[in-house]
Amino acid sequence: MQSIVETIKSKPLPAEVVAVIANKADAQGIQWAKDQGLVTEIVEHKRFADRQQFDKKLAQVIHQYEPDYVLLAGFMRILTPEFVQQFEGRLINIHPSLLPLFPGLHTHQQAIDAELQWHGCTVHFVTPVLDHGPIIAQGIVPVHHDDTAERLAERLLPIEHHVYNQVVEWLAEGRVRLLPNGRVQVSDQPHRAFVA
């Protein structure tokens, strides 16, 4: 989130961050966002009886800001299909694997255990199927023979920031199209892969 905010501030993009919303009051970026003068909201999931009630309230809060896109960054909650459908084609996530490989958790260890030579991240449109939405861009890093999940995650983080920030630029410039066949097209972009 911090990297996205800084990218939008530092480049002449037709974009603004209208709000930063978290489900935990102590979320890592909330105080930073407040210090930047950004509007922040907390919708604590533990205050709701179930996911449907939480997602309903979260959607209400998001709708009041009328965003063109909802960017998930470190939001570790599975969203209900009803929530996802409200923001269809506008809900973006980053996942720490080269989807469709390793949806879900512990992706870095899974890449090591599978003895992959490359690991990465994927920025994608969110659909009701967890971590399976249309891919906008991916970034890759090599997997070293002596990697731990922590070292691999640390090496991947800069490429995650680079890829997500690039996607934010494309979105702000109106260059990303979600095609009827479920594929993504980015105008004037011959490829959407980035290597560390």
Residue frames as a rotation matrix with the C-alpha (Angstrom) as fourth column:
MET 1
0.574 0.819 0.000 0.00
0.819 -0.574 0.000 0.00
0.000 0.000 -1.000 0.00
GLN 2
0.436 -0.478 -0.763 2.78
0.161 -0.793 0.588 2.42
-0.885 -0.379 -0.269 0.90
SER 3
-0.625 -0.729 0.278 4.56
0.357 0.050 0.933 1.73
-0.694 0.683 0.229 -2.37
ILE 4
-0.169 0.662 0.730 1.36
0.974 0.000 0.226 2.31
0.150 0.749 -0.645 -4.37
VAL 5
0.766 0.459 -0.450 0.66
0.564 -0.816 0.125 5.60
-0.310 -0.350 -0.884 -2.57
GLU 6
0.088 -0.832 -0.548 4.23
0.057 -0.545 0.836 6.79
-0.994 -0.105 -0.001 -3.16
THR 7
-0.649 -0.272 0.710 4.05
0.672 0.232 0.703 5.84
-0.356 0.934 0.032 -6.85
ILE 8
0.273 0.849 0.453 0.83
0.943 -0.329 0.047 7.80
0.189 0.414 -0.890 -7.33
LYS 9
0.771 -0.006 -0.636 2.31
0.306 -0.873 0.379 10.82
-0.558 -0.488 -0.672 -5.53
SER 10
-0.063 -0.963 -0.264 5.62
0.068 -0.268 0.961 10.76
-0.996 0.042 0.082 -7.41
LYS 11
-0.802 -0.196 0.564 4.33
0.536 0.178 0.825 10.37
-0.262 0.964 -0.037 -10.98
PRO 12
-0.726 0.569 -0.386 2.00
-0.604 -0.796 -0.039 12.53
-0.329 0.205 0.922 -13.01
LEU 13
-0.893 0.448 -0.027 -0.80
0.403 0.827 0.392 9.96
0.198 0.339 -0.920 -12.97
PRO 14
-0.435 0.828 0.354 -4.50
-0.612 -0.560 0.558 10.78
0.661 0.026 0.750 -13.22
ALA 15
0.118 0.402 -0.908 -5.13
0.402 0.817 0.414 8.90
0.908 -0.414 -0.065 -9.96
GLU 16
-0.316 -0.211 0.925 -5.63
-0.763 -0.523 -0.380 9.41
0.564 -0.826 0.004 -6.26
VAL 17
-0.722 0.113 -0.682 -6.00
0.440 0.836 -0.327 7.15
0.534 -0.537 -0.654 -3.27
VAL 18
-0.109 0.784 0.611 -9.45
-0.308 -0.611 0.729 7.97
0.945 -0.109 0.308 -1.92
ALA 19
0.573 0.259 0.777 -9.21
-0.814 0.069 0.577 5.80
0.096 -0.964 0.250 1.21
VAL 20
-0.570 -0.665 -0.484 -7.18
-0.445 0.744 -0.499 3.12
0.691 -0.069 -0.719 2.94
ILE 21
0.443 0.819 0.364 -9.37
-0.841 0.238 0.486 0.50
0.311 -0.522 0.794 4.57
ALA 22
-0.673 -0.668 -0.319 -8.22
-0.462 0.716 -0.524 -2.28
0.578 -0.205 -0.790 6.90
ASN 23
0.383 0.806 -0.451 -9.87
-0.101 0.522 0.847 -5.02
0.918 -0.279 0.281 8.90
LYS 24
0.312 -0.344 -0.886 -7.50
0.923 0.330 0.197 -4.58
0.224 -0.879 0.420 11.86
ALA 25
0.993 0.115 0.011 -6.97
0.107 -0.951 0.290 -1.36
0.044 -0.286 -0.957 13.81
ASP 26
0.451 -0.892 -0.028 -3.28
-0.282 -0.172 0.944 -2.21
-0.847 -0.418 -0.329 14.23
ALA 27
0.801 -0.148 0.580 -2.73
0.575 0.458 -0.678 -2.99
-0.166 0.876 0.452 10.52
GLN 28
-0.027 -0.992 -0.125 0.81
0.896 -0.080 0.437 -2.10
-0.444 -0.100 0.891 9.57
GLY 29
-0.639 -0.351 0.684 0.01
0.716 -0.595 0.364 0.68
0.279 0.723 0.632 7.11
ILE 30
0.385 0.922 0.043 -2.88
0.848 -0.372 0.378 2.46
0.364 -0.109 -0.925 8.83
GLN 31
0.515 -0.229 -0.826 -0.80
0.499 -0.704 0.506 4.89
-0.697 -0.673 -0.248 10.90
TRP 32
-0.624 -0.774 0.108 1.45
0.495 -0.286 0.820 5.56
-0.604 0.566 0.562 7.92
ALA 33
-0.365 0.580 0.728 -1.61
0.828 -0.156 0.539 6.34
0.426 0.800 -0.423 5.77
LYS 34
0.688 0.603 -0.404 -2.93
0.725 -0.593 0.350 8.72
-0.028 -0.534 -0.845 8.43
ASP 35
0.092 -0.759 -0.644 0.46
0.436 -0.551 0.712 10.44
-0.895 -0.347 0.280 8.57
GLN 36
-0.802 -0.360 0.477 0.20
0.562 -0.184 0.806 10.98
-0.202 0.915 0.350 4.80
GLY 37
-0.713 0.596 -0.369 -3.15
-0.493 -0.801 -0.340 12.70
-0.498 -0.061 0.865 5.23
LEU 38
-0.759 0.449 -0.472 -5.11
-0.225 0.499 0.837 9.84
0.611 0.741 -0.277 3.67
VAL 39
0.121 0.881 0.457 -8.60
-0.971 0.009 0.240 8.93
0.207 -0.473 0.856 4.78
THR 40
-0.851 -0.383 -0.358 -8.56
-0.296 0.915 -0.274 5.68
0.433 -0.127 -0.892 6.72
GLU 41
0.270 0.930 0.251 -11.32
-0.901 0.151 0.406 3.34
0.340 -0.336 0.878 7.83
ILE 42
-0.889 -0.431 0.157 -11.30
-0.458 0.813 -0.359 0.24
0.027 -0.390 -0.920 10.01
VAL 43
0.326 0.927 -0.183 -13.91
-0.867 0.371 0.332 -2.47
0.376 0.051 0.925 9.50
GLU 44
-0.566 -0.633 0.527 -12.96
-0.810 0.544 -0.217 -5.10
-0.150 -0.550 -0.821 12.07
HIS 45
-0.305 0.434 -0.847 -13.99
-0.496 0.687 0.531 -8.54
0.813 0.583 0.006 10.88
LYS 46
-0.841 -0.081 -0.535 -14.12
0.343 0.685 -0.643 -9.90
0.419 -0.724 -0.548 14.43
ARG 47
-0.823 0.566 -0.050 -17.09
-0.338 -0.558 -0.758 -7.66
-0.457 -0.607 0.651 15.19
PHE 48
-0.103 0.789 -0.605 -19.29
-0.985 0.004 0.174 -9.54
0.139 0.614 0.777 12.74
ALA 49
0.348 0.368 0.862 -20.99
-0.619 0.781 -0.084 -12.90
-0.704 -0.505 0.500 13.19
ASP 50
0.386 -0.204 0.900 -19.91
0.549 0.835 -0.046 -14.22
-0.741 0.512 0.434 9.80
ARG 51
-0.648 -0.737 0.194 -18.10
0.551 -0.277 0.787 -13.40
-0.526 0.616 0.586 6.56
GLN 52
-0.193 0.648 0.737 -21.30
0.897 -0.188 0.400 -12.32
0.397 0.738 -0.545 4.80
GLN 53
0.786 0.511 -0.347 -22.04
0.615 -0.699 0.364 -9.62
-0.056 -0.500 -0.864 7.39
PHE 54
0.085 -0.850 -0.521 -18.44
0.363 -0.460 0.810 -8.42
-0.928 -0.258 0.270 7.38
ASP 55
-0.691 -0.385 0.612 -18.31
0.677 -0.046 0.735 -8.29
-0.255 0.922 0.293 3.57
LYS 56
0.256 0.867 0.427 -21.64
0.904 -0.371 0.212 -6.44
0.342 0.332 -0.879 3.44
LYS 57
0.792 -0.008 -0.611 -20.32
0.368 -0.793 0.486 -3.73
-0.488 -0.610 -0.625 5.79
LEU 58
-0.258 -0.964 -0.067 -16.96
0.398 -0.169 0.902 -3.59
-0.880 0.206 0.427 3.99
ALA 59
-0.440 0.165 0.883 -18.72
0.891 -0.041 0.452 -3.11
0.110 0.986 -0.129 0.64
GLN 60
0.683 0.730 -0.017 -20.86
0.720 -0.669 0.185 -0.29
0.124 -0.138 -0.983 2.11
VAL 61
0.476 -0.585 -0.657 -17.74
0.228 -0.639 0.735 1.50
-0.850 -0.499 -0.171 3.33
ILE 62
-0.572 -0.730 0.375 -15.97
0.532 0.019 0.846 1.10
-0.625 0.684 0.378 -0.02
HIS 63
-0.076 0.626 0.776 -19.00
0.978 -0.104 0.180 2.23
0.194 0.773 -0.604 -2.05
GLN 64
0.729 0.412 -0.546 -19.17
0.554 -0.824 0.118 5.54
-0.402 -0.389 -0.829 -0.17
TYR 65
-0.018 -0.829 -0.559 -15.81
-0.027 -0.559 0.829 6.51
-0.999 0.030 -0.013 -1.73
GLU 66
0.863 0.492 -0.115 -16.90
-0.143 0.018 -0.990 5.57
-0.485 0.871 0.086 -5.29
PRO 67
-0.101 -0.993 -0.057 -13.51
-0.400 -0.012 0.916 4.13
-0.911 0.116 -0.396 -6.32
ASP 68
0.349 0.086 -0.933 -12.69
-0.931 0.140 -0.336 3.21
0.102 0.986 0.129 -9.88
TYR 69
0.098 -0.396 -0.913 -10.61
-0.123 0.906 -0.406 0.31
0.988 0.152 0.040 -8.54
VAL 70
0.821 0.039 0.570 -10.27
-0.570 0.112 0.814 -1.50
-0.032 -0.993 0.114 -5.25
LEU 71
0.159 -0.879 -0.450 -6.65
-0.452 0.341 -0.824 -2.57
0.878 0.335 -0.343 -4.74
LEU 72
0.992 0.123 -0.012 -6.00
-0.056 0.533 0.844 -5.32
0.110 -0.837 0.536 -2.23
ALA 73
0.122 -0.992 0.031 -2.58
-0.309 -0.067 -0.949 -5.13
0.943 0.106 -0.314 -0.60
GLY 74
-0.867 -0.498 -0.025 -1.90
-0.165 0.334 -0.928 -7.40
0.471 -0.800 -0.372 2.33
PHE 75
-0.139 0.901 0.411 -5.62
-0.990 -0.136 -0.038 -7.96
0.021 -0.412 0.911 2.90
MET 76
-0.883 -0.387 -0.265 -5.62
-0.378 0.922 -0.085 -11.53
0.277 0.026 -0.960 4.21
ARG 77
-0.363 0.840 0.403 -9.35
-0.357 0.274 -0.893 -12.27
-0.861 -0.468 0.201 4.17
ILE 78
-0.875 0.216 0.432 -11.21
0.477 0.530 0.701 -14.51
-0.077 0.820 -0.567 1.76
LEU 79
-0.723 0.613 -0.318 -14.00
-0.572 -0.790 -0.222 -12.42
-0.387 0.022 0.922 0.25
THR 80
-0.169 0.761 0.626 -17.46
0.197 0.649 -0.735 -13.81
-0.966 -0.001 -0.260 -0.44
PRO 81
-0.575 0.027 0.818 -18.67
0.811 0.153 0.565 -14.22
-0.110 0.988 -0.109 -4.04
GLU 82
0.526 0.847 0.077 -21.33
0.850 -0.527 -0.015 -11.56
0.028 0.074 -0.997 -3.35
PHE 83
0.499 -0.441 -0.746 -18.66
0.113 -0.820 0.561 -9.05
-0.859 -0.364 -0.359 -2.39
VAL 84
-0.549 -0.803 0.232 -16.46
0.299 0.071 0.952 -9.87
-0.780 0.592 0.201 -5.37
GLN 85
-0.234 0.535 0.811 -19.36
0.972 0.139 0.189 -9.55
-0.012 0.833 -0.553 -7.82
GLN 86
0.718 0.518 -0.464 -20.11
0.552 -0.830 -0.073 -6.01
-0.423 -0.204 -0.883 -6.62
PHE 87
0.411 -0.675 -0.613 -16.64
-0.462 -0.733 0.498 -4.93
-0.786 0.079 -0.613 -7.76
GLU 88
0.458 -0.192 0.868 -16.30
0.590 0.796 -0.136 -7.21
-0.665 0.574 0.478 -10.79
GLY 89
0.458 -0.384 0.802 -13.62
0.796 -0.224 -0.562 -5.95
0.395 0.896 0.203 -13.16
ARG 90
0.506 -0.250 0.826 -12.44
-0.255 -0.958 -0.133 -3.38
0.824 -0.144 -0.548 -10.58
LEU 91
0.857 -0.169 0.486 -11.07
-0.450 0.213 0.867 -5.56
-0.250 -0.962 0.107 -7.77
ILE 92
0.474 -0.803 -0.361 -7.31
-0.343 0.210 -0.916 -6.17
0.811 0.558 -0.175 -8.02
ASN 93
0.925 -0.223 0.308 -5.06
-0.220 0.345 0.912 -8.36
-0.309 -0.912 0.270 -5.87
ILE 94
0.097 -0.922 -0.374 -1.41
-0.834 0.130 -0.536 -9.34
0.543 0.364 -0.757 -5.67
HIS 95
0.956 0.192 0.220 -0.54
-0.277 0.839 0.468 -12.93
-0.095 -0.509 0.856 -4.84
PRO 96
0.194 -0.979 0.063 2.96
-0.899 -0.151 0.410 -14.21
-0.392 -0.136 -0.910 -3.96
SER 97
-0.190 -0.345 0.919 3.20
0.197 0.904 0.380 -16.97
-0.962 0.253 -0.104 -6.57
LEU 98
-0.836 -0.053 -0.546 3.14
-0.520 -0.242 0.819 -17.42
-0.175 0.969 0.175 -10.32
LEU 99
-0.035 0.912 0.410 -0.55
-0.336 0.375 -0.864 -18.24
-0.941 -0.168 0.293 -10.56
PRO 100
0.468 0.883 0.041 -2.06
-0.589 0.278 0.759 -20.65
0.658 -0.379 0.650 -11.29
LEU 101
-0.164 -0.584 -0.795 0.69
0.375 0.708 -0.598 -22.28
0.912 -0.397 0.103 -9.20
PHE 102
-0.647 -0.300 -0.701 0.23
0.709 0.099 -0.698 -22.24
0.278 -0.949 0.148 -5.42
PRO 103
0.006 0.697 0.717 -3.01
-0.145 -0.709 0.690 -20.43
0.989 -0.108 0.097 -4.65
GLY 104
0.840 0.410 -0.356 -3.56
0.281 0.233 0.931 -19.84
0.465 -0.882 0.081 -0.95
LEU 105
0.847 -0.439 0.301 -0.92
-0.515 -0.531 0.673 -19.64
-0.135 -0.725 -0.675 1.76
HIS 106
0.395 -0.797 0.458 2.74
-0.149 0.436 0.888 -20.62
-0.907 -0.418 0.054 2.24
THR 107
0.993 0.097 -0.063 3.63
-0.072 0.091 -0.993 -20.05
-0.091 0.991 0.097 -1.39
HIS 108
0.353 -0.932 -0.084 7.34
-0.907 -0.318 -0.277 -19.46
0.231 0.174 -0.957 -0.84
GLN 109
-0.286 -0.429 0.857 7.82
-0.671 0.728 0.140 -22.76
-0.684 -0.535 -0.496 0.97
GLN 110
0.608 0.568 0.555 5.74
0.023 0.686 -0.727 -24.53
-0.794 0.455 0.404 -1.68
ALA 111
0.868 -0.339 -0.364 8.04
-0.458 -0.260 -0.850 -23.18
0.194 0.904 -0.381 -4.40
ILE 112
-0.125 -0.951 0.283 11.10
-0.992 0.117 -0.046 -24.40
0.011 -0.287 -0.958 -2.48
ASP 113
-0.107 0.151 0.983 9.56
-0.420 0.889 -0.182 -27.81
-0.901 -0.432 -0.032 -1.78
ALA 114
0.843 0.478 0.248 8.68
0.041 0.402 -0.915 -28.22
-0.536 0.781 0.320 -5.47
GLU 115
-0.049 -0.984 0.172 12.32
0.542 0.118 0.832 -27.46
-0.839 0.134 0.528 -6.32
LEU 116
0.831 0.379 0.407 11.30
0.551 -0.458 -0.698 -24.70
-0.078 0.804 -0.590 -8.73
GLN 117
-0.275 -0.945 0.175 14.02
0.961 -0.272 0.040 -22.59
0.010 0.179 0.984 -10.29
TRP 118
-0.817 0.104 0.568 11.76
0.038 -0.972 0.233 -19.52
0.576 0.212 0.790 -10.49
HIS 119
-0.270 0.761 -0.590 9.19
0.942 0.082 -0.326 -18.10
-0.200 -0.644 -0.739 -8.12
GLY 120
-0.858 -0.105 0.503 7.23
0.303 -0.894 0.330 -14.89
0.415 0.435 0.799 -8.35
CYS 121
-0.594 0.698 -0.399 4.12
0.170 -0.376 -0.911 -12.82
-0.786 -0.609 0.105 -7.89
THR 122
-0.629 0.507 0.590 0.95
0.718 0.086 0.691 -12.22
0.300 0.858 -0.418 -9.83
VAL 123
-0.756 0.534 -0.379 -1.27
-0.266 -0.779 -0.567 -9.15
-0.598 -0.328 0.731 -10.01
HIS 124
-0.871 0.478 0.115 -4.73
0.406 0.567 0.717 -10.25
0.278 0.671 -0.688 -11.10
PHE 125
-0.350 0.873 0.340 -8.39
-0.705 -0.485 0.518 -9.39
0.617 -0.058 0.785 -11.22
VAL 126
-0.870 0.108 0.481 -10.24
-0.347 0.561 -0.752 -10.99
-0.351 -0.821 -0.450 -8.32
THR 127
-0.288 0.813 -0.506 -12.98
-0.516 0.314 0.797 -13.50
0.807 0.491 0.329 -9.07
PRO 128
0.567 0.582 0.583 -15.07
-0.800 0.222 0.557 -15.62
0.195 -0.782 0.592 -6.70
VAL 129
0.866 -0.360 -0.347 -12.55
0.357 0.931 -0.075 -18.47
0.350 -0.059 0.935 -7.15
LEU 130
0.824 -0.534 -0.189 -9.65
-0.062 -0.417 0.907 -17.83
-0.563 -0.736 -0.376 -4.76
ASP 131
-0.015 -0.965 -0.262 -6.44
-0.402 -0.234 0.885 -16.71
-0.916 0.119 -0.384 -6.51
HIS 132
-0.318 -0.065 0.946 -7.65
0.675 0.685 0.274 -17.67
-0.666 0.726 -0.174 -9.99
GLY 133
0.614 0.643 -0.458 -8.62
0.179 -0.679 -0.712 -14.35
-0.769 0.355 -0.531 -11.60
PRO 134
0.830 -0.263 0.491 -7.39
0.496 -0.052 -0.867 -13.05
0.253 0.963 0.087 -14.98
ILE 135
0.181 -0.895 -0.408 -3.69
0.849 -0.068 0.525 -12.21
-0.497 -0.441 0.747 -14.81
ILE 136
0.988 0.073 -0.136 -2.62
0.013 -0.917 -0.398 -8.61
-0.154 0.391 -0.907 -15.43
ALA 137
0.402 -0.913 -0.064 1.13
-0.622 -0.221 -0.751 -8.99
0.672 0.342 -0.657 -14.82
GLN 138
0.953 -0.191 -0.234 3.71
0.297 0.734 0.611 -11.24
0.055 -0.652 0.756 -13.18
GLY 139
0.442 -0.878 0.184 7.19
-0.826 -0.478 -0.297 -10.82
0.349 -0.021 -0.937 -11.77
ILE 140
0.897 -0.143 -0.419 9.81
0.194 0.978 0.082 -13.49
0.397 -0.155 0.904 -11.18
VAL 141
0.342 -0.848 0.405 12.90
-0.940 -0.303 0.160 -14.08
-0.013 -0.435 -0.900 -9.08
PRO 142
-0.092 -0.426 -0.900 15.29
-0.377 0.851 -0.365 -17.06
0.922 0.305 -0.239 -9.07
VAL 143
0.926 0.266 0.267 15.03
-0.358 0.397 0.845 -19.64
0.119 -0.878 0.463 -6.33
HIS 144
-0.015 -1.000 0.014 18.46
-0.884 0.007 -0.467 -20.26
0.467 -0.019 -0.884 -4.80
HIS 145
-0.046 -0.052 -0.998 19.52
-0.009 0.999 -0.052 -23.75
0.999 0.007 -0.046 -3.71
ASP 146
-0.706 -0.289 -0.647 19.87
0.607 0.223 -0.763 -22.64
0.365 -0.931 0.018 -0.09
ASP 147
-0.536 0.555 0.636 16.74
-0.372 -0.832 0.412 -20.48
0.758 -0.016 0.652 0.11
THR 148
-0.795 0.534 -0.289 14.44
0.514 0.338 -0.788 -20.41
-0.323 -0.775 -0.543 3.08
ALA 149
0.107 0.917 0.383 10.87
0.973 -0.175 0.147 -19.20
0.202 0.357 -0.912 2.74
GLU 150
0.599 0.105 -0.794 11.86
0.487 -0.835 0.257 -15.99
-0.636 -0.541 -0.550 4.56
ARG 151
-0.422 -0.838 -0.346 14.82
0.122 -0.431 0.894 -15.23
-0.898 0.335 0.284 2.27
LEU 152
-0.688 0.234 0.687 12.76
0.725 0.205 0.657 -15.95
0.013 0.950 -0.311 -0.84
ALA 153
0.430 0.897 -0.097 9.94
0.903 -0.429 0.035 -13.70
-0.011 -0.103 -0.995 0.40
GLU 154
0.338 -0.389 -0.857 12.43
0.263 -0.835 0.483 -10.91
-0.903 -0.389 -0.180 1.13
ARG 155
-0.741 -0.668 0.071 13.95
0.213 -0.134 0.968 -11.18
-0.637 0.732 0.241 -2.35
LEU 156
-0.429 0.668 0.608 10.51
0.888 0.190 0.419 -11.20
0.164 0.720 -0.675 -3.97
LEU 157
0.165 0.621 -0.766 9.19
0.771 -0.566 -0.292 -8.11
-0.615 -0.542 -0.572 -2.14
PRO 158
-0.433 -0.332 -0.838 10.88
-0.134 -0.896 0.424 -5.48
-0.891 0.296 0.344 -4.37
ILE 159
-0.994 0.106 0.024 9.55
0.044 0.189 0.981 -7.15
0.100 0.976 -0.193 -7.53
GLU 160
-0.248 0.952 -0.178 6.07
0.967 0.233 -0.101 -7.32
-0.054 -0.197 -0.979 -5.95
HIS 161
0.055 0.220 -0.974 6.22
0.338 -0.922 -0.189 -3.56
-0.939 -0.319 -0.125 -5.43
HIS 162
-0.775 -0.428 -0.464 7.50
-0.262 -0.450 0.853 -2.98
-0.575 0.783 0.237 -8.97
VAL 163
-0.866 0.461 0.193 4.85
0.441 0.522 0.730 -5.13
0.236 0.717 -0.655 -10.64
TYR 164
-0.013 0.923 -0.385 1.92
0.969 -0.083 -0.232 -3.78
-0.246 -0.376 -0.894 -8.61
ASN 165
-0.103 -0.076 -0.992 3.05
0.121 -0.991 0.064 -0.18
-0.987 -0.113 0.111 -9.14
GLN 166
-0.955 -0.249 -0.162 3.34
-0.135 -0.121 0.983 -0.79
-0.264 0.961 0.082 -12.88
VAL 167
-0.548 0.828 0.122 -0.18
0.798 0.473 0.374 -2.20
0.252 0.302 -0.920 -12.94
VAL 168
0.101 0.564 -0.820 -1.45
0.716 -0.614 -0.334 0.84
-0.691 -0.553 -0.466 -11.01
GLU 169
-0.566 -0.363 -0.740 0.10
-0.218 -0.800 0.559 3.08
-0.795 0.478 0.374 -13.67
TRP 170
-0.974 0.209 0.086 -1.57
0.159 0.358 0.920 1.10
0.162 0.910 -0.382 -16.45
LEU 171
-0.218 0.945 -0.244 -4.93
0.976 0.205 -0.080 1.24
-0.025 -0.256 -0.966 -14.66
ALA 172
-0.020 0.169 -0.985 -4.65
0.390 -0.906 -0.163 4.99
-0.921 -0.388 -0.048 -14.06
GLU 173
-0.709 -0.346 -0.614 -3.80
-0.393 -0.530 0.752 5.53
-0.586 0.774 0.240 -17.73
GLY 174
0.304 0.950 -0.075 -6.81
-0.664 0.155 -0.732 3.47
-0.683 0.272 0.677 -18.83
ARG 175
-0.241 -0.538 -0.808 -4.65
-0.962 0.242 0.125 0.92
0.128 0.807 -0.576 -20.62
VAL 176
-0.944 -0.107 0.311 -5.97
-0.195 0.943 -0.269 -2.29
-0.265 -0.315 -0.911 -19.00
ARG 177
-0.113 0.927 -0.357 -8.90
-0.962 -0.012 0.274 -4.10
0.250 0.374 0.893 -20.58
LEU 178
-0.604 0.095 0.792 -10.57
-0.289 0.899 -0.329 -7.22
-0.743 -0.427 -0.515 -19.27
LEU 179
-0.733 0.244 -0.636 -11.74
-0.643 0.059 0.764 -9.01
0.224 0.968 0.113 -22.40
PRO 180
0.286 0.953 0.100 -14.98
-0.949 0.268 0.164 -11.04
0.129 -0.142 0.981 -22.67
ASN 181
0.495 -0.142 -0.857 -12.94
-0.139 0.961 -0.239 -14.25
0.858 0.237 0.456 -22.91
GLY 182
0.980 -0.063 -0.188 -11.48
0.197 0.179 0.964 -13.56
-0.027 -0.982 0.187 -19.44
ARG 183
0.111 -0.988 0.106 -8.07
0.986 0.096 -0.138 -12.51
0.126 0.120 0.985 -20.72
VAL 184
0.561 -0.031 -0.827 -6.37
0.341 -0.902 0.265 -9.21
-0.754 -0.431 -0.496 -20.01
GLN 185
0.295 -0.476 0.828 -5.01
0.885 -0.190 -0.424 -6.81
0.360 0.858 0.366 -22.60
VAL 186
0.339 -0.280 -0.898 -2.75
0.430 -0.803 0.413 -3.86
-0.837 -0.526 -0.151 -21.86
SER 187
0.952 0.100 0.289 -2.47
0.305 -0.361 -0.881 -1.42
0.016 0.927 -0.374 -24.76
ASP 188
0.629 -0.768 0.122 1.03
-0.474 -0.503 -0.722 -0.67
0.616 0.396 -0.681 -26.08
GLN 189
0.141 -0.571 0.809 2.51
-0.910 0.248 0.333 -3.37
-0.390 -0.783 -0.484 -23.84
PRO 190
0.050 -0.136 -0.989 4.10
-0.767 0.629 -0.125 -6.31
0.639 0.765 -0.073 -25.69
HIS 191
-0.196 -0.077 -0.978 4.59
0.402 0.903 -0.152 -8.30
0.894 -0.423 -0.146 -22.48
ARG 192
0.475 0.425 0.770 3.56
-0.555 -0.535 0.637 -8.10
0.683 -0.730 -0.018 -18.85
ALA 193
0.809 -0.314 -0.497 6.36
0.529 0.758 0.381 -10.06
0.258 -0.571 0.780 -17.21
PHE 194
0.611 -0.607 0.508 9.08
-0.615 -0.768 -0.179 -8.56
0.499 -0.203 -0.842 -15.04
VAL 195
0.560 -0.540 -0.628 12.31
0.554 0.808 -0.200 -10.18
0.615 -0.236 0.752 -13.90
ALA 196
0.950 -0.259 -0.172 14.26
0.011 -0.523 0.852 -9.15
-0.311 -0.812 -0.495 -10.81
